[in-house]
Amino acid sequence: MIKNIIKKYKNKLFLIAYSGGLDSTVLLHQLFLIQKNNIPDMKIRAIHINHNLSPFSNHWLKHCQNKCKKYKIPLIIENIQINTTKNNLEERLRIKRYQIFYKNLLNDEILLTGHHLNDQCETLFLSLKRASGPTGLASMSIESMFGKKKIIRPLLEKNRNELKNWALYHKLKWIEDESNIDIFYDRNFIRHKIIPILEKRWPYFLKNCAHTANICRQETTVLNQFLKEDIQQYLTLDQSLKIKSFKHINPIKCHLIIRYWISLYIIKIPSYKIISSIYQQMIHGRIDSNPKIIINNNEIRRYKNIIYLIKTSISVKKIILFWHNTKKYLILPNKLGYLKQNYQGLSVPAPKKNELINIRFQYEGKILIIGRNKRRKLKKIWQEKNIPPWIRNQIPLLFYNNRFISALGVFVIQTNKQEEKIWKISWQNDILLNKNSNKYLFI
């Protein structure tokens, strides 16, 4: 059933996503037979993820262990603990699973999943529900990139009945997850309530869904080739998006550019509703506003006619850190790096003997910085230094007791006490301008 697909890959290193259900059971069995009869040097591993949601999950785990032991296939076992009270449980579990898959993949190893024709049709319906557009309707392909790795779905052109017949013929045993019949979940509702009716009326419906997905995929591929060339004129050095001219460009084209830009960073593209919201708020929003749109663990932000995609981070505004021993590094929260005293850093007034050195991330009021002749609000200084609003509360502010001394790497407060000694502080961090972040490096 899948021998010809497997044979074409030079690197015969495969990791099978093995849940123990019908699909992955057939996939595992077929790989075992191919290895045994055709490609003895092929390397196969399996990975089972225990979601810990069913009272039978440990029984399923044991089943998968026994099956892999019988086939002499190494099995990786991973566990997921997830909050089931939050929304989008299916999606959060899917994201977690693929993160685990990616983490366990070896160099040149290919991930194999048991997705089949019915899954393809379900995915297409879910894309219609989300108003995902042609990219979403393209659904899944037999082969696609998975980050820097490759994912293959060798059963994608076979329907579930074909897999079941294969399993019964070879007397295979598989797991039936009771949650798969719960139509509370969207995919199960489509699987049990929608597709059977359509198949009964039109027996060829599943294949036509796959054909539609393939057409959408081909057209999206061609469109993306044009967008890849066109978008270059709008990208900054750190791959953020310049939108100054977008008000004078066809809105449909703007939507496509924004969508393609987001696709450079996020595997799952947001719906057209979200893209439209980005367009309205970022392009046509008030110039003095500070719009923010959250997409999973990312944020779309605008600053001075440029929009940025950044990772959502925990606020550190209320944190105060005391640096009692300056001979040791001071570790900053939220992966903001660390401070150290050395001879290469920023020159600032040294603290007095009894002053407590502390680091904060928030300050309000007017200040007088070196190089200026009058006091200004801190917000105005941030603007003058071209520091976006979401970066400002990540910059460590140096205080002695309650005396504001410096925003490290940005400015130093002017003092009349010329007799004060000087010391130097370095802020070592990974806040870089790069394709995944528009953050800044200060030292």
GUSE-121229 format. One record per residue: y, x, z of N, C-alpha, C in turn. Coordinates in pm, whole numbers, plus 50000, padded with zeros to 5 digits. Layout:
YXZYXZYXZ/...
# end
This chain:
498795008350000500005000050000501275008750000/501245020050071502455028350080502195042950039/500995046049989500595059749960501555066549862/501935059649756502815065649654504205068549710/504685060049800505995062449862505935074949949/504895076250028504765087550119504575100650043/503815100249934503505112349859504715119249800/505775111649771506915117549699507795126349788/507585126049919508405134150010507745147550034/508505158150008507975171650019507655175150164/508595171650254508375174450395507535163350456/506275166050478505365155750528505395155550681/506615153050735506805152050879507375138250909/506635129950980507045116150999506975112051147/508005104651188508035098451320508015083351300/506985076751351506815062351331507365054751451/508255045251425508735036351529507625026151556/506915027951666505685020451692505865011351814/506074998451786506234988751895504884983151939/503884983851848502594977551874502464964051809/503564959051749503524946351677502824947751543/502714936651471501994936351343502524946851246/503824947151225504424955551122504134970451148/504464975051269504284989251299502814992851313/501954983051349500524985551357499944988351218/500354980151121499914982350982500444995750931/501714998750961502305011350917501555023250976/501285022751106500585033751171499185035451112/498485024451090497135025051036497125030950895/498075026750815498125031950677498445046850675/499355051350762499665065650771498435073450815/497695067850908496465074350955495465075950841/495295065550758494355066250647494825076250540/496145076450514496675085950415496445100250462/496685102650588496465115950644494985119750637/494145110450669492705112950674492105115150535/492555107350437491895107350306492665114550196/493975116150212494765121350100495605133650133/496255133550249497195144350282496865149550423/495835157750435495415162250568496445170750642/497365177050567498375185450633499615177650676/499615164650654500735156350694500805155650848/502025156950901502225156451045502815142851084/502145136051175502575122651218502775122651369/503905117051412504135113951553504545099351562/504385093551676504825079651699505725079251821/506595069451825507465067651941507445052851980/507205050452106507185036752159508315035252262/509135025152243510245022652336509925010352419/509855012552548509575001652642510904995552685/511154983052646512424976452677512464971152821/511304970552885511234965953025511824951853043/511644943552943512154929852950511034919552970/509824923352934508694914052944507774918253058/507154908553124506164912153228504934919053168/504794918453035503654924552967503974938252908/505184943152933505624955352864504724967352896/504254968453018503374979553053502004978152986/501574965852968500314963352896500464967652750/501624964552689501874968752551501904983852540/502514990252638502585004752640501175010752642/500315005052726498935009952734498205007952602/498434996652537497834993852407498235004552305/499525007852301500025017852206499455031752237/499335034952365498745047852404497295048852357/496545038052376495125038152337494975039452185/495835032352112495745032751966496065046751914/497115052851966497495066251921496455076651962/495855074552078494785083552121493595082752026/493275070651982492165068651888492455075551755/493705074751710494085080951581494445095651596/494485100651718494885114451747496315117151697/497185107451725498605108551688499425109851816/500215120551831501045122051952502015110251967/502155105452090503015093852117504115097752216/505355095052176506505096752265506785083352331/507015083352460507325070952532508735071952590/509545062152558510915061552610511135047852673/511975047252775512275034752844513735031052828/513995018152816515365012952810515595004052932/516675006553001517144997753109518504992653065/518634979453047519874974052992520254961253065/521544958853076522044946853142521814934753050/520974925553095520624914053012521604902453026/522574903753116523524892753138524684893253039/524884904752975525984906052880525584900152745/526594897452661526354891752529525754902052435/525294897152319524794905652210523644914652255/522694908952329521584916852379520784923152265/520494915152160519734920352046520414932551986/521714931351963522454942151899522514954451989/522734952452118522814963852210521474971052221/520384963352219519064969452221518794977252092/519204971551979518994978251851519734991551848/520994991551893521775003951894521125014251986/520665009652102520025018852198518755024652139/517965016352072516715021152012516985032251910/517955029751824518215039551718518825052451774/519545051351882520035063551948518845071851999/517855064952054516665071752106515855077751991/515705070151882514995075351765515645088351717/516965087851704517685099251650517525111451741/517585109051870517475119951967516115126951957/515075119351926513725124751925513285130451790/514045127951685513665133051553513795148251548/512775154851495512805169251476513515172551345/513805185251325514395189551198513445186351083/513985180550977513215176850856512225165550880/512215159750999511315148451025511985135650979/511185126750921511685114050866511245102650956/512165093650986511835081851066511255071050975/510115065451014509475054450941509525041951026/509955030850968509945018151039509135007950960/508684997451029507814987550967508544975550908/509824976750878510554965550820509914960850689/509864947650673509234941950553510164931750489/509634924750389510454915650308511064904450391/510334899150486510874888550571512054893750654/511924905950705513034912050779514274913450691/514044917050565515154918650472515904905450454/515144894750439515754881550421516504877350547/515914879750664516584876450790517894884050806/517864896850769519064905150779520154900050686/519754895550567520734890050473521384877450531/520594868950594521144856750655522104860150770/521724870050851522604874250960523914879850907/523854886650794525074891850731525954880450680/525324870150628526094858350586526784851950705/526064851250817526644845350939527854853150987/527794866450974528874875051021529974876850917/529814870750799530774872550690530974887350659/529834894250639529874908750624530264913550485/530234904550385530594908850250529454916150181/529704921650061528644928049982527924939350054/528654947150135528004958150207526964952850304/527304942250376526344936250469525214929450396/525524922850285524494915950207523524925650142/523944938250127523044948350072521854950550165/522024946450292520934946950391520324960850400/518984961550389518294974350407517774979550273/517634992450263517014998650146515765006150190/514875008850097513645015850132513965029450192/514985035950140515385049050191516875049150218/517285054350331518705055850361518895067350458/520135071850468520445082550562520655076650701/520215083950799520275079850939520995091051012/522355090451010523115101951054522855113350957/522365124551007521995135850922520505135850890/519815125550936518365124350914518115113550807/516835111350781516465101450680515585090950744/515785078550700514945067550748514295060750628/512995058650634512225052550526511595039650576/511645029450491511035016450523509995013450414/508815019550421507845018750311507255004950288/507354995950385506784982450371507804972150327/508994976450291510104967050271509864957150157/509034960450061508784951349948507554942649969/506944943550088505784935350120506184924550220/505644912450201505994901950296505034901950416/505384894250515504624894550640503174889950620/502964880250530501594875550505500714886550448/501284894750361500514905950305500124915650416/501044918350508500734927450619499654921350709/499774908450733498794901850820497404902150758/497344899650626496044899950557495434913950563/496264924350547495774938050558495214940450698/495954936150799495544938450937494234931250968/494084919050921492864911450946491674917550873/491914922150750490834928350671490314940950740/491234948750799490844961150866490564959151015/490554946551058490224942851196491134950151297/492404950251265493374956651354493814946951463/494144952251576494694944151686496144948151707/496954938151731498374940851752498934932151864/500144934951903500814928052012501634916451958/501594905352028502484894151995503504893052108/504724897052081505794896452180506254882052194/506144876652316506504862452336507984859752308/508814869852316510244867752289510514865152141/509524868652056509724866651912509684852051870/509284843351960509274829051926510434821551992/511254828852064512394822752133513554821152033/513804808751989514824806651886516244807051941/516374810552069517714813152122518334824952047/517484834552010517964846251937518114842851789/519204847351731519544843651594518444847251494/517934859451505516914863751409515664854851418/515264851451540514094842751556514354828751503/515574823851522515924810551468515794810451316/516304820951253516194821951106514724823051066/513974831151140512564833751106511704821251116/511914813351222511004802151248511524788651199/512854787151186513414774151152513994773351010/514454784450959515144784150830514244788750715/513694800750726512934806550615511694798250577/510914792950673509754784950632510114772950545/511244766550575511674755150493512034759650352/512754770650342513164775750211511964780750131/511034787250198509834792150127508964780550077/508924769950155508134758450113508724752149988/510044751549982510724745949865510694755749747/510974768649778511044778949673510164790649716/508914791249673507994801949715508474816049682/509354817149585509864830249542511144834149616/511524826349719512824828149783512984842149845/511944847249913512034860249979512324871349878/511614870849765511824881249664513214880349604/513734868349589515094866849536516134871849636/515854870149765516754875849866516804890949852/515624896949835515564911549818516284915749690/516134907749585516814910849459518334910049476/518804899749547520244898349575520754910249656/519984914149757520384925549839520474938249755/519544939749662519534951649577520744951949484/521114940349431522304939549344523564943049425/523674937349543524834940449629524884955249663/523724961249684523664975449719524134984049600/523684980449481524094987949361525584986949338/526114974749349527544972849325528384979649434/527894979149558528604985849668528615000949648/527505006349598527415020749573528435025149470/528545017549361529515020949257530945019549310/531215008649383532545006549439532925017949535/531975022149616532245032949711532535046149643/531975048149526532275060349450533745060649410/534255049149367535685048249333536555049849458/536135043149567536925043849691536945057949749/535835065049735535755078749785536825087549722/537065085549593538095093249523539485088149558/539635074949561540965069049580541495071249721/540605071449820541055072049959541645085649996/541355095949917541815109449950543335110149965/544055102549885545515102949890546065096750017/545235089450091545705082750212545225089450341/544425099950330543855106250448544715117750498/544815118850630545475130350692544455141550706/544895152950757543985164250774542845161050870/543115152450969542065148851064541345136051024/541515131950898540805120450841541275107050895/542465106750957543075093850991543695088150865/544145075450873544545068350751546045065650748/546705071050645548135068850626548355055050561/549155046650625549285032850578550715029350537/551575039350525552985036850496553175028550370/552365031050267552525024150138551685011450127/550925008050233549974997050221550634983450201/551874981950247552544969150229552814966150081/552794976550000553104974949857551844975849770/550684976049835549414976649763548724963149772/547964959749669547204947249669546404945849799/546544934649870545844932949998544334934649988/543734930149878542284931549862541904946349859/542704954249786542444968649781542614974849919/543634970449992543844975650128542634972750217/542124960650208540944957050286539774966350253/539574968950125538464977450082538634991750131/539874996750125540125010450171539885011650321/540385001850397540195002050542538705001350576/538014992650507536584990850530535815003750499/536155009950387535465022350350535795033450450/537055034250493537465044250591536675042950720/536515030550768535735028350890534285032450868/533755030050748532355033450719532085048350729/533135056550720532955071050731532535075050871/532785066350970532535069851110531535060751179/531425048251135530585038451205529465034151113/528225034751163527075030951082527115016151047/527395007751145527444993351119528884989051093/529144984250973530494980650933530874967150993/532094965751046532514952851103532684942150997/532764929851041532894918550949534254918650880/534354910750775535634909550704536704903250792/536294895250887537254889350980537954900351060/537164910151106537744921351182538594930151091/538104932650969538874940650873540224933950845/540194920750830541424913250804542374914250923/541804913851045542624915051165543274928951172/542514939251135543064952851131544214953351032/544004947450916545044947550812546314940650862/546174928850920547344921450964548084928551077/547344933451178547994939451295548524953451267/547794961151189548194974951165549224976251053/549084968150950549984969350834551214960550850/551024948250900552124938650907552594935751049/552004942751147552454940851285553834946951307/554494942751414555814948251446555764963351458/556774969951408556804984551406556814990451548/557354982851645557434987951781556244983651867/555264976951806554094972551881553064983851890/552104982051977551054992151996549694985251982/549334981151858548114973251839546844981251867/545844974251915544544980251943543454970351909/542484974651829541344966151796540074973751833/539234967451913538014973951963536834970251874/536084980451831534864978551753533764986351824/532884979251893531844985451974532484995352071/532145008152062532705018052153533855025752091/534475019751991535585026251922536825017451925/537955023851903539215016551895539945020451767/540565010551705541475013051594542885012251652/543665022951638545025023451691546005027751582/547275023851599548315027551502549415035251572/549895045651503551045053051554551775059351436/553065055651419553925061251315553275060851177/552905048751134552375046450998551055053650971/550325056451076548975062051062548055054151154/546885050551105545915044151193544775053951221/544275053051344543285062551394542065054951444/540925061251431539715056051493539335065751605/539315060951728539035069551843537925063351928/537255071852003536235067252096536905060952218/536415049452259536935043052379536605051552501/537585053452588537355061752707537815054152832/537275058252944537615052053072539005056553116/539805047453167541155050853211541115060253333/541975070553328542085079853440543475079053504/544225068653470545625067653514545795068153665/544855062753741545015061853886544375073453961/543805082853888543115094053953544105104753997/543905110154118544655121754166543635132354209/543765144354152542865155454185543645166154260/543075171354369543705182254444543015195354409/543845205254380543335218454341543595227954458/542635228454550542825236154673542595250954651/541645254354566541325268554543541565271754396/542715277654365543075280254225542295292054165/541485298754248540635309254192539415303254123/539185290454148538085283454085538615273553981/537775270453884538155260453783538325246753849/539235238853794539355224853836538835216153722/537705209653745537095201153643537845187853635/538255184153517538985171553496538005160253464/538375147953495537475136653467537445133153319/536495124353285536475118253152536315128453040/535615139453069535365150052971536665155852914/537675156952999538975162352956539065177452975/537945183853007537945198253019538215202953161/538865214553173539125220153305540395228753302/540925231253422542095239853438541655252853503/542325263653465542065276353531543345284753532/543445293053632544585302053641544225315053570/545055319053474544825331753405546145336853348/546075346953266547305353253214547635348553072/546825339453017547085334652882547665320552879/547785314352993548155300352996549645297752993/549995285353026551375280753029552065285953155/553275291553140554035296453256554735284753326/554465283253455555085272653534555505278653668/556465272253737556825276953872555615276953963/555485287354043554355287954137554625279054257/553585273354317553775264654434554165272854556/554865266254647555155272554775553895272554861/553925280054966552745282355046552115269455098/552925260155142552385247955203552315236055108/552605238054981552575226954885551155224754834/550805211954824549485208154772549565206754621/548735214354552548675213354405547795201354370/548335192254293547535180754253547805176954108/546795170854047546855166753907546785151653899/547725146053823547755131553800547805129053650/547685116453612547675112953471548665101853440/549595099453532550555088653513551855091953586/552965089053521554275091053583555285082153512/556215076653588557295068753531558625073753585/559615073553500560945077753545561565087753450/562795091653482563525101253401563295115353454/563205124753361562985138753399563845147753311/564075159853361564815169953285563865181353256/563565183353128562605193653092563345205953039/562675217153044563265229652994563605228152847/564805232352811565265231352673566145219352647/566355210952749567195199052734568335199752835/569455192652805570605192952896570825179852969/569935170152946570065157753022568685151553044/568635143153147567375136753183567035125753083/565765124153058565305113652967564055107153025/563805094652984562575087953025561375095252966/560295095753044559095102652998558575096652867/558685083552852558225077152730558945082852607/560235085352619561005090952509560555105152475/560195112652580559745126352556558395126352484/557485117452526556205116252455556445113252307/557365104052281557665100352143558235112252066/559135119652132559745131352069558695141852035/557665143052119556595152852097555495147452006/555705135051954554735128851863553345127251926/553315123352051552045121352120551755106352127/550675101752063550345087552060550145081852200/550395068952219550305062752351548955064652420/547835064152345546525064952407546165079252450/546935089052404546705102852446547485106152574/548595099152594549535102952701548905102952839/548045093352868547425092652999546145100953010/545955109952913544835119352922545345133652942/546665135252942547255148452960547455150953110/546895161753164547055164453307548495167753345/549005160553445550355162753495550265170553625/550955181753631550895190653747551965186853848/551545184853973552455181554083552235191454197/553335194454270553245201054400553725190954502/552835186554589553085174754672553435163254579/554665157754588555065147154495556075152154392/556225165354383557185171154289556505173554154/557035166854051556495167953915556905181453857/555935189353809556185202853761556025203853609/554935198053556554655200153413553635190353361/553815186553234552725180353157552075191953084/550915196053128550335208753085550145209152933/550695219752874550595221452730551655214352651/552525206352720553525198652647554945202552689/555235202152820556575205952866556515210153013/557595216553057557755220553196559085214953246/559065209753369560285204253429561265215653462/562525213353431563555223453461563885223353610/564035235253666564355236453808565545245653826/566315243353931567475251853961567095263454052/565845263254097565415273554191564915285654112/565865294154071565535305553988564675315754063/564695314754198563935324554274562435321654275/562035310154223560625306454225559795316054141/558655319654195557725328254120557035320254011/556475327553916555805321253802554305324153810/553505314053773552085316453751551675309153624/550485311753574550065306253445548785298153461/548795286653392547635277553395547195274753252/545885275553228545305271753100544565258553115/544765250053018543965237753010542975239652897/541725241452931540655243152832539995229652811/539965225152687539435211852661538935210752519/538255199852493537755197352357538475185452294/539725183752332540515172952274541085178052143/540325176152037540645182151908540975171551804/541775175551709541955167251591540735169451503/539895159251488538745160551399538375146951345/537315146551267536995134151197536535123051289/536125126251411535685115951504536745112051604/537865119151603538885116551704540225121151652/541285114851700542605119651664543265125751786/542485131351874543025137051996543565151051968/544295156052064545025168452044544555179352138/544675191652096544315203152177545545209252238/545575209952370546675216352439546105227752524/546745239352524546305250352608547505255952681/
# end
